[in-house]
Amino acid sequence: MLAVNNLHVRYGPVQAVRGVCFTVKEGQIVSLIGANGAGKTSTLLALSGLVPVAEGSLIFDGKDLTNASPSTIVRAGISQVPEGRAVLAPLSVQENLELGAWVRHDGHEIRRDLDHIYTLFPRLAERRKQAGGQLSGGEQQMLVLGRALMSRPRLLVLDEPSMGLAPIIVASVFKVLADWNQQGTTILLVEQNARQALKISHHAYVVDHGTIVREGRGPELAADPQLAETYLGGTIKNAAR
């Protein structure tokens, strides 16, 4: 479904991503793990058209989306849940969710999907008229997950969905991701909680200083003693990017 080829991302003289290559097969959950500042978030921002690609290509479903506009990328079927949640604070919960469907024109199906989101997250249903900025951190994470799903993405991209959440909410978020994947949504995940990410991932890539240094099946990487010592102790759990 997705092929990232020799991706380079630069911020002025700083090179954040250096020749990253990876693929995401349809129906998979694929994770990018690595230390703070490894280039994971910059990779996702390039994929969503939010930072320019200096070199390389992004091919989605056979289409070249390298340096395409964010709106073109969303219309192609990629939706991102950004780090830090990015709730539209003055708008109500329902308005935030409805904006997730801005690329669609099937009003009846949009209403059905809205009801489905409220079924998945009853707390949002209870607060549908409340401003998004007044929700707790966990409720805001539910809101941005629901908002992304309202576009009916073929590829859901998530950047640190568990950041700042209580353990019980983290477990709920990962269960929802696994359930969505089982229902057919392909997922690309960057996550500070590497153990949890590898537990649900079909495949994972380790990013270090802007390059891929290791890849493998999620459970295999999670069971690797050297990888566990380097990345699954305190380093990744406390990383922000």
Contacts in CASP RR format, 6 or more apart in sequence:
PFRMAT RR
TARGET T0000
AUTHOR 0000-0000-0000
METHOD contacts of the structure
MODEL  1
MLAVNNLHVRYGPVQAVRGVCFTVKEGQIVSLIGANGAGKTSTLLALSGL
VPVAEGSLIFDGKDLTNASPSTIVRAGISQVPEGRAVLAPLSVQENLELG
AWVRHDGHEIRRDLDHIYTLFPRLAERRKQAGGQLSGGEQQMLVLGRALM
SRPRLLVLDEPSMGLAPIIVASVFKVLADWNQQGTTILLVEQNARQALKI
SHHAYVVDHGTIVREGRGPELAADPQLAETYLGGTIKNAAR
1 24 0 8 1.000
1 25 0 8 1.000
1 26 0 8 1.000
1 27 0 8 1.000
1 60 0 8 1.000
1 61 0 8 1.000
1 154 0 8 1.000
1 155 0 8 1.000
1 186 0 8 1.000
2 23 0 8 1.000
2 24 0 8 1.000
2 47 0 8 1.000
2 58 0 8 1.000
2 59 0 8 1.000
2 60 0 8 1.000
2 61 0 8 1.000
2 155 0 8 1.000
2 188 0 8 1.000
3 23 0 8 1.000
3 57 0 8 1.000
3 58 0 8 1.000
3 59 0 8 1.000
4 20 0 8 1.000
4 21 0 8 1.000
4 22 0 8 1.000
4 23 0 8 1.000
4 43 0 8 1.000
4 47 0 8 1.000
4 57 0 8 1.000
4 58 0 8 1.000
5 21 0 8 1.000
5 56 0 8 1.000
5 57 0 8 1.000
5 58 0 8 1.000
5 59 0 8 1.000
6 19 0 8 1.000
6 20 0 8 1.000
6 21 0 8 1.000
6 55 0 8 1.000
6 56 0 8 1.000
6 57 0 8 1.000
7 17 0 8 1.000
7 19 0 8 1.000
7 20 0 8 1.000
7 21 0 8 1.000
7 43 0 8 1.000
7 46 0 8 1.000
7 53 0 8 1.000
7 55 0 8 1.000
7 56 0 8 1.000
7 57 0 8 1.000
7 58 0 8 1.000
8 15 0 8 1.000
8 17 0 8 1.000
8 18 0 8 1.000
8 19 0 8 1.000
8 20 0 8 1.000
8 53 0 8 1.000
8 54 0 8 1.000
8 55 0 8 1.000
8 56 0 8 1.000
9 15 0 8 1.000
9 16 0 8 1.000
9 17 0 8 1.000
9 39 0 8 1.000
9 42 0 8 1.000
9 43 0 8 1.000
9 45 0 8 1.000
9 46 0 8 1.000
9 51 0 8 1.000
9 52 0 8 1.000
9 53 0 8 1.000
9 54 0 8 1.000
10 16 0 8 1.000
10 54 0 8 1.000
11 42 0 8 1.000
11 51 0 8 1.000
15 54 0 8 1.000
15 210 0 8 1.000
16 37 0 8 1.000
16 39 0 8 1.000
16 42 0 8 1.000
16 210 0 8 1.000
17 39 0 8 1.000
17 42 0 8 1.000
17 43 0 8 1.000
17 46 0 8 1.000
17 210 0 8 1.000
18 209 0 8 1.000
18 210 0 8 1.000
18 211 0 8 1.000
19 55 0 8 1.000
19 56 0 8 1.000
19 210 0 8 1.000
19 211 0 8 1.000
20 43 0 8 1.000
20 207 0 8 1.000
20 210 0 8 1.000
20 211 0 8 1.000
20 212 0 8 1.000
21 212 0 8 1.000
22 30 0 8 1.000
22 32 0 8 1.000
22 205 0 8 1.000
22 212 0 8 1.000
22 215 0 8 1.000
24 30 0 8 1.000
24 155 0 8 1.000
24 186 0 8 1.000
24 188 0 8 1.000
25 186 0 8 1.000
25 202 0 8 1.000
25 203 0 8 1.000
26 154 0 8 1.000
26 186 0 8 1.000
27 181 0 8 1.000
27 184 0 8 1.000
27 185 0 8 1.000
27 186 0 8 1.000
27 202 0 8 1.000
28 181 0 8 1.000
28 186 0 8 1.000
28 187 0 8 1.000
28 202 0 8 1.000
28 203 0 8 1.000
29 177 0 8 1.000
29 178 0 8 1.000
29 181 0 8 1.000
29 186 0 8 1.000
29 187 0 8 1.000
29 189 0 8 1.000
29 200 0 8 1.000
29 201 0 8 1.000
29 202 0 8 1.000
30 187 0 8 1.000
30 188 0 8 1.000
30 189 0 8 1.000
30 201 0 8 1.000
30 202 0 8 1.000
30 203 0 8 1.000
30 204 0 8 1.000
30 205 0 8 1.000
31 188 0 8 1.000
31 189 0 8 1.000
31 190 0 8 1.000
31 191 0 8 1.000
31 194 0 8 1.000
31 197 0 8 1.000
31 198 0 8 1.000
31 201 0 8 1.000
31 203 0 8 1.000
31 204 0 8 1.000
31 205 0 8 1.000
31 218 0 8 1.000
32 40 0 8 1.000
32 43 0 8 1.000
32 44 0 8 1.000
32 188 0 8 1.000
32 189 0 8 1.000
32 190 0 8 1.000
32 204 0 8 1.000
32 205 0 8 1.000
32 207 0 8 1.000
33 40 0 8 1.000
33 190 0 8 1.000
33 191 0 8 1.000
33 194 0 8 1.000
33 197 0 8 1.000
33 198 0 8 1.000
33 204 0 8 1.000
33 205 0 8 1.000
33 206 0 8 1.000
33 207 0 8 1.000
33 221 0 8 1.000
33 231 0 8 1.000
33 236 0 8 1.000
34 40 0 8 1.000
34 194 0 8 1.000
34 206 0 8 1.000
34 207 0 8 1.000
34 208 0 8 1.000
34 231 0 8 1.000
34 235 0 8 1.000
34 236 0 8 1.000
34 239 0 8 1.000
35 208 0 8 1.000
35 231 0 8 1.000
35 235 0 8 1.000
35 236 0 8 1.000
35 239 0 8 1.000
36 235 0 8 1.000
36 238 0 8 1.000
36 239 0 8 1.000
36 240 0 8 1.000
36 241 0 8 1.000
37 239 0 8 1.000
37 241 0 8 1.000
38 207 0 8 1.000
38 208 0 8 1.000
38 209 0 8 1.000
38 210 0 8 1.000
38 241 0 8 1.000
39 207 0 8 1.000
39 210 0 8 1.000
39 241 0 8 1.000
40 159 0 8 1.000
40 190 0 8 1.000
40 207 0 8 1.000
40 241 0 8 1.000
41 83 0 8 1.000
41 159 0 8 1.000
41 160 0 8 1.000
41 190 0 8 1.000
41 241 0 8 1.000
42 51 0 8 1.000
42 210 0 8 1.000
43 190 0 8 1.000
43 207 0 8 1.000
44 80 0 8 1.000
44 157 0 8 1.000
44 159 0 8 1.000
44 188 0 8 1.000
44 190 0 8 1.000
45 51 0 8 1.000
46 52 0 8 1.000
46 53 0 8 1.000
46 58 0 8 1.000
47 58 0 8 1.000
47 73 0 8 1.000
47 78 0 8 1.000
47 80 0 8 1.000
47 157 0 8 1.000
47 188 0 8 1.000
48 70 0 8 1.000
48 73 0 8 1.000
48 78 0 8 1.000
48 80 0 8 1.000
48 157 0 8 1.000
49 67 0 8 1.000
49 68 0 8 1.000
49 69 0 8 1.000
49 70 0 8 1.000
49 73 0 8 1.000
50 70 0 8 1.000
52 67 0 8 1.000
53 66 0 8 1.000
53 67 0 8 1.000
56 66 0 8 1.000
57 64 0 8 1.000
57 66 0 8 1.000
58 64 0 8 1.000
58 65 0 8 1.000
58 66 0 8 1.000
59 65 0 8 1.000
60 73 0 8 1.000
60 76 0 8 1.000
60 77 0 8 1.000
60 78 0 8 1.000
60 155 0 8 1.000
61 76 0 8 1.000
61 154 0 8 1.000
63 76 0 8 1.000
65 72 0 8 1.000
65 73 0 8 1.000
65 76 0 8 1.000
65 78 0 8 1.000
68 76 0 8 1.000
71 103 0 8 1.000
74 103 0 8 1.000
74 151 0 8 1.000
74 153 0 8 1.000
75 103 0 8 1.000
77 151 0 8 1.000
77 152 0 8 1.000
77 153 0 8 1.000
77 154 0 8 1.000
77 155 0 8 1.000
78 153 0 8 1.000
78 154 0 8 1.000
78 155 0 8 1.000
78 157 0 8 1.000
79 148 0 8 1.000
79 149 0 8 1.000
79 151 0 8 1.000
79 153 0 8 1.000
79 155 0 8 1.000
79 156 0 8 1.000
79 157 0 8 1.000
80 148 0 8 1.000
80 156 0 8 1.000
80 157 0 8 1.000
80 158 0 8 1.000
80 159 0 8 1.000
81 144 0 8 1.000
81 145 0 8 1.000
81 148 0 8 1.000
81 156 0 8 1.000
81 157 0 8 1.000
81 158 0 8 1.000
81 159 0 8 1.000
81 161 0 8 1.000
82 144 0 8 1.000
82 159 0 8 1.000
83 159 0 8 1.000
83 160 0 8 1.000
83 163 0 8 1.000
83 190 0 8 1.000
83 240 0 8 1.000
83 241 0 8 1.000
84 159 0 8 1.000
84 160 0 8 1.000
84 163 0 8 1.000
85 137 0 8 1.000
85 140 0 8 1.000
85 141 0 8 1.000
85 143 0 8 1.000
85 144 0 8 1.000
86 144 0 8 1.000
87 96 0 8 1.000
87 132 0 8 1.000
87 133 0 8 1.000
87 135 0 8 1.000
87 140 0 8 1.000
87 143 0 8 1.000
87 144 0 8 1.000
88 95 0 8 1.000
88 96 0 8 1.000
88 99 0 8 1.000
88 132 0 8 1.000
89 131 0 8 1.000
89 132 0 8 1.000
89 133 0 8 1.000
90 131 0 8 1.000
90 132 0 8 1.000
90 133 0 8 1.000
91 99 0 8 1.000
91 131 0 8 1.000
91 132 0 8 1.000
92 128 0 8 1.000
92 129 0 8 1.000
92 130 0 8 1.000
92 131 0 8 1.000
92 132 0 8 1.000
93 124 0 8 1.000
93 127 0 8 1.000
93 128 0 8 1.000
93 129 0 8 1.000
93 130 0 8 1.000
93 132 0 8 1.000
93 135 0 8 1.000
93 143 0 8 1.000
94 114 0 8 1.000
94 128 0 8 1.000
94 129 0 8 1.000
96 132 0 8 1.000
96 143 0 8 1.000
96 144 0 8 1.000
96 147 0 8 1.000
97 114 0 8 1.000
97 117 0 8 1.000
97 124 0 8 1.000
97 143 0 8 1.000
97 146 0 8 1.000
97 147 0 8 1.000
97 150 0 8 1.000
98 110 0 8 1.000
98 114 0 8 1.000
98 150 0 8 1.000
99 147 0 8 1.000
99 150 0 8 1.000
100 147 0 8 1.000
100 148 0 8 1.000
100 150 0 8 1.000
100 151 0 8 1.000
101 110 0 8 1.000
101 113 0 8 1.000
101 150 0 8 1.000
101 151 0 8 1.000
102 151 0 8 1.000
103 151 0 8 1.000
104 110 0 8 1.000
104 150 0 8 1.000
104 151 0 8 1.000
104 152 0 8 1.000
110 150 0 8 1.000
113 149 0 8 1.000
113 150 0 8 1.000
113 152 0 8 1.000
114 150 0 8 1.000
117 124 0 8 1.000
117 146 0 8 1.000
117 149 0 8 1.000
117 150 0 8 1.000
118 124 0 8 1.000
118 125 0 8 1.000
118 128 0 8 1.000
119 125 0 8 1.000
120 146 0 8 1.000
120 176 0 8 1.000
121 142 0 8 1.000
121 143 0 8 1.000
121 145 0 8 1.000
121 146 0 8 1.000
123 139 0 8 1.000
123 142 0 8 1.000
124 139 0 8 1.000
124 142 0 8 1.000
124 143 0 8 1.000
124 146 0 8 1.000
127 135 0 8 1.000
127 139 0 8 1.000
132 140 0 8 1.000
132 143 0 8 1.000
133 140 0 8 1.000
135 143 0 8 1.000
137 164 0 8 1.000
137 165 0 8 1.000
138 165 0 8 1.000
138 166 0 8 1.000
138 169 0 8 1.000
141 161 0 8 1.000
141 165 0 8 1.000
141 169 0 8 1.000
141 173 0 8 1.000
145 158 0 8 1.000
145 161 0 8 1.000
145 173 0 8 1.000
145 176 0 8 1.000
148 156 0 8 1.000
148 158 0 8 1.000
149 156 0 8 1.000
149 180 0 8 1.000
149 185 0 8 1.000
153 185 0 8 1.000
154 185 0 8 1.000
154 186 0 8 1.000
155 186 0 8 1.000
155 187 0 8 1.000
155 188 0 8 1.000
156 180 0 8 1.000
156 185 0 8 1.000
156 186 0 8 1.000
156 187 0 8 1.000
156 188 0 8 1.000
157 187 0 8 1.000
157 188 0 8 1.000
157 189 0 8 1.000
158 177 0 8 1.000
158 187 0 8 1.000
158 188 0 8 1.000
158 189 0 8 1.000
158 190 0 8 1.000
158 191 0 8 1.000
159 190 0 8 1.000
160 190 0 8 1.000
160 191 0 8 1.000
160 192 0 8 1.000
160 240 0 8 1.000
160 241 0 8 1.000
161 173 0 8 1.000
161 177 0 8 1.000
161 189 0 8 1.000
161 191 0 8 1.000
162 169 0 8 1.000
162 170 0 8 1.000
162 173 0 8 1.000
162 174 0 8 1.000
162 191 0 8 1.000
162 192 0 8 1.000
162 193 0 8 1.000
162 196 0 8 1.000
163 192 0 8 1.000
163 240 0 8 1.000
165 173 0 8 1.000
170 193 0 8 1.000
170 196 0 8 1.000
174 196 0 8 1.000
174 199 0 8 1.000
174 200 0 8 1.000
177 187 0 8 1.000
177 189 0 8 1.000
177 200 0 8 1.000
178 200 0 8 1.000
180 187 0 8 1.000
181 187 0 8 1.000
181 200 0 8 1.000
189 197 0 8 1.000
189 201 0 8 1.000
191 197 0 8 1.000
192 236 0 8 1.000
192 237 0 8 1.000
192 238 0 8 1.000
192 239 0 8 1.000
192 240 0 8 1.000
193 236 0 8 1.000
193 237 0 8 1.000
194 231 0 8 1.000
194 232 0 8 1.000
194 236 0 8 1.000
194 237 0 8 1.000
195 222 0 8 1.000
195 232 0 8 1.000
195 237 0 8 1.000
197 204 0 8 1.000
198 204 0 8 1.000
198 218 0 8 1.000
198 219 0 8 1.000
198 221 0 8 1.000
198 222 0 8 1.000
198 232 0 8 1.000
199 218 0 8 1.000
199 219 0 8 1.000
199 222 0 8 1.000
201 217 0 8 1.000
201 218 0 8 1.000
202 217 0 8 1.000
202 218 0 8 1.000
203 215 0 8 1.000
203 216 0 8 1.000
203 217 0 8 1.000
203 218 0 8 1.000
204 215 0 8 1.000
204 216 0 8 1.000
204 217 0 8 1.000
204 218 0 8 1.000
204 221 0 8 1.000
205 212 0 8 1.000
205 214 0 8 1.000
205 215 0 8 1.000
205 216 0 8 1.000
206 212 0 8 1.000
206 213 0 8 1.000
206 214 0 8 1.000
206 215 0 8 1.000
206 221 0 8 1.000
206 227 0 8 1.000
206 231 0 8 1.000
207 213 0 8 1.000
214 221 0 8 1.000
214 227 0 8 1.000
221 227 0 8 1.000
222 228 0 8 1.000
222 232 0 8 1.000
END
